[in-house]
Amino acid sequence: MSILKPTKLAFVNGKPTLVSYDKVVRKDNDKAYNFHRNVEENDYVKFYHSTEWKHKRQEILERDYGLCQRCGMDAELVDHIIPSKDDWNDRLNDDNLQSLCRGCHKIKTKREWMKHHKGLERYMNINIVCGLPASGKTTYVKRHMTEHDLIYDYDELMHALSGLPMQQSNHDIHDYIALFFDQMLRKLKAEQTFNNVWIIKILPDKRIDTLLSNYHRINHIVIMTDPNVCEERLRERKEQISFQKILNGFKTADFTGYRVVKNG
């Protein structure tokens, strides 16, 4: 009776194949793989061998005190938060770089690979929903969202991070929310894993179209609600804001291309 050797799943010529557990399959392909990469991605490879990158890498490690920004262990490398292949122009931006240990970097890379391949068959919509405070923006999104959507709501984030009443803000916390928003927009350029992305704002933001219009379909929606109704709702909620100032800005904003949804 013959004993079958254990097998493993490996990539042979780019295809998943069952091979003997002790078989080495990559060595035969390494030279061909590296040659292809050097030819097709010459700038990419050169960058990671450049003095410029080595200096930047050391600078980020020193900034992060040599610690992994995810687990706190000793950092061994510097990682692009948004992969350089997805945003080449941002490859030297300090805000897009972090120190990681090899374990955390491996987990992050695997997750990015899975998200990329998971999203190949998806078509993700970006929905910008504008409107006055208490106009019904959040209610509209909740009525139309699906089970796998991403929702950005400035007011909800400010409330959660500051503990302040809704519609009130803290300037210092605003800076953190703005940083998160900018990172989110950059990451969405290469994102396909959500069914929809909902961005809830009071006024239009041209940056969203500038950054994402070449990558995704963007739906523009403005919730039109009688300002008197909005003010009454705010009074009922005991939310005190400079409503007239917001209303003046709303009246002069450019909503060209926005689909109007009337809500009282």
C-alpha positions, 0 to 999 in steps of 0.5 A: 500500500503506497503512502500519499505525500501531503500536498499544498496549494501553490501558484505555478505559472500564475495558477493555483495548483496542488503540488507535493508539500516539499516541492519548491515552485517559486525559484523557477519563476523568480527571475522571470517575475522580477524581470517582468516587474523591472520592465513593466514597473521600472519607476516603481522599483527604482523608487524603493531603491532610491536615496530619496525613499531611504531618507524618507523611510528613516525620517518616518521611523524616527517620527514614530519612535521606531514603534509599529503604529498598530501594535506598539512593537518594534517597527521594521519597515515603513508602509504607505497607508494608501498603497503607492500603486493606488496614489503614486503622487502621494508616495512621499506624503508624511501623512500617508506613511506609517511605521509597522512591524512585519506581522502587522504589515503582512496582515494589512497587505493581505487585507488590501489584496482580498479587498481588491479581488473582492471588489473586481465585480462590484460597481460602487456608487458615490452619493453626495447628499447635501441639505440644511441642518435638520432637512432630512439628509440622514433620514434619506440615507437610512431609507436608501442605504444597503447592508454594505455601505460606507456613510460619512456624516460630519455632524455625527462624527463631531458629536461622537468625538467631542460629546458636544450637542449635535450641530455644535463643533470644536475647532481642534476636533474639526482638524482631525475630522478633516484629516480623516475625510481627506484620507478617506477620499484618497482611499476611495479612488482605489476602493470597490468593496462597498455597494454605496458610499454616502457623504452627508454635507450641508454644502457642495464640495468640489474636491470630491468630484475632482478626486473621484469622478475619474474612478466612480460614478457620483450621484449628487442629491440635495434635500430641499426642505422649507427653512422654517421646518428645519428651524422648528425641528432644531428647536424641538431638538434643542439644538442651538446653531447659527442657522441664518448664517448657514442658510445664507451660505446655502442659498448662494451655493452652486447646486448645478447638477444636483438632483433635488429631493423635496422634503416639506 
